[in-house]
């Protein structure tokens, strides 16, 4: 029993009240308009919305009342216009008159159910599963404009297998032919999200707010929008979902603009349900949310609500309006529509009551006759009623023609018309109509191709309009651009920036809406931890990397090529200069001068020794070995020139081999052999010793070519497996590419150097052991000191050589050659030259005998 009582009060009581209170024409959400015909097209459209107003002075709260929506009434005009146009067409449906049955689909589900049950039963007071209609003439139903209305009605129409054509935005979940076999969406899949993101990328806006209706359509839009934003590095600053029924709770409406005001994003996307409360809310927000760039759609009811106000805050709103064919005669039709022409149209009467102060009869709920000639919808400002066909009305127009073309196809398939005649009406089976409707294709009177096949992808083009608000209270939409997916990426958006006037309070330059300012040339983005990708810091590019662009696209710097280097500002790559240890270079010139001077000095010493070859100083320690050592030292100094100048294959090979062989001769032959001869001379004085035989036979001289041959073999092995070659070094010196010799086999290089080091160590050891041997001109001490200098130079050379690069590495090697050669020359021959030139008294046989006798 409680269930029945509840059912009575929720379903039956509103109907009874509407019938009983006939003394006054109340606004009812289940009002309808019916025009008879052979066949009838039904429509469920949201024609009424709830309006709020404050109580009179002294009262608290708000009044809520139903009021016709002028913007949505255009759907009715489009439906009637299309049907009358088809009825006048002698070719499309000859001998068939179409009628219409228009019902209001309320913003509350129960109101929509009431309207549907009234259509189903044919009675104002209805009983479930019972109909009073004598004959069903309806062949299809047009529903919309929201997903909620279409999804609710499809549950009922599916039971009766009636084709349903939805005029709302495309809904992916309803595009399932198996789940909804009798539902067709007039709107194609939208590219609105791609178009909006293309606009944001064009103006370099990457920090945006979203104000979305909390319904299925709003969720679908966000689902399409967010991936497009992420692909183009556009971020969401905030997202506010506004409940569709929030108009019943307007006392809390200010919490939304407060959150929006706190966010610095200057661009806000508004995507509402056309029947949502956003229009009412924005009326309250107009002075709270100044100076934002609003981006929205042509279905935005906020535009309708703004038309009555001087909203400087919304001046410059960008509107994406779906482009459609021009139905030129529609405007003239709207201008001729009057209550006298359509006396049964209660919706038109309500419109006349609002705009032309025309009273409605309480008995008949129709406009009084003296109002028939008063007013014209075409005279109203566009912000009250726009005579240009809207996107939703265009879908209604196409839906009517889709049904008409389907029925025409049935007629042309030689259907037995006489068999279908029944009391002056015609019976088109819904299943037969539905099977043809699935594949119907036609060209509408506006020149646009129409197809109801969900598998066919039709492109949607958009006009981008600019909302201008003038101080006189006039508003105007200016076309400032287009978006078309027919064009390739990068050319889909076209904007005329000179036609755009931005919001008052913003300079006429393009507004900026970014989380972080764009990084300038030479910098790159560094994302801030825990924040969106659009929020970042700008850091200088690393060494030898550049960024020469600006904007959010500089995620990484670009590394310069091997032959280029980055300038100090990290903005451009500069070609590196080719360089080498040239003779003209100060370092090269210094080393060359030193090598030349020391080689001349060595030659001068050789000349002195040759000139005084018969003196005791020269003859005392084997003059031939002295000559060989001086010649070897001269070549050591001169081989430095091979390291200076532009390298080539020949010089690269000669650098290391010449150095190795010449120093081997100098160290072993010139030093070690001299020391060995000194030792043999003193240790072999006793008769019968083998050492004396070695000294007399000259067997020690065979050691000279053997040691030299070993070094030569090592060099030959080096050249055989991996010889030195010309190479470039682009990293050692900033801004330069150094042409240098690559040693090829590093192992072979250190083997040659190690062999030379081993000879040096042996020479030093032997010289140290012979340092105290008695001799008038004993040079063992000088040889010991010279080898100490030689070893010190090359031991120091190894770590220094490894820690340097480029030309400095080469200069270190040349300097080591000069220093070690100079050590040998200075320690061995300078003291002798001093005796020869400065102390000739010590360079005589008599002086030598006196010295021996004294010892």
Helices and strands as residue ranges (DSSP letters): H 2-7, I 8-12, H 13-20, E 32-35, E 39-45, E 48-54, E 62-68, H 70-87, E 98-104, H 109-121, E 138-143, H 147-160, E 163-166, G 172-174, E 183-185, H 192-202, E 207-214, H 216-231, E 235-243, G 246-252, H 254-262, E 267-271, H 278-285, E 293-297, H 301-306, G 312-314, E 317-322, H 328-336, H 346-355, G 369-371, G 377-379, H 391-412, H 417-420, E 421-422, E 425-426, H 430-437, E 441-443, E 449-451, E 462-469, E 475-483, E 493-495, G 497-499, E 523-527, E 536-540, E 545-546, E 558-559, E 564-566, E 573-575, E 577-579, H 586-611, H 616-620, H 623-638, H 640-643, H 649-664, I 665-672, H 673-683, H 690-697, G 699-701, H 702-722, E 725-729, E 736-742, H 746-769, H 780-803, H 806-825, I 826-830, H 831-837, G 840-842, H 845-854
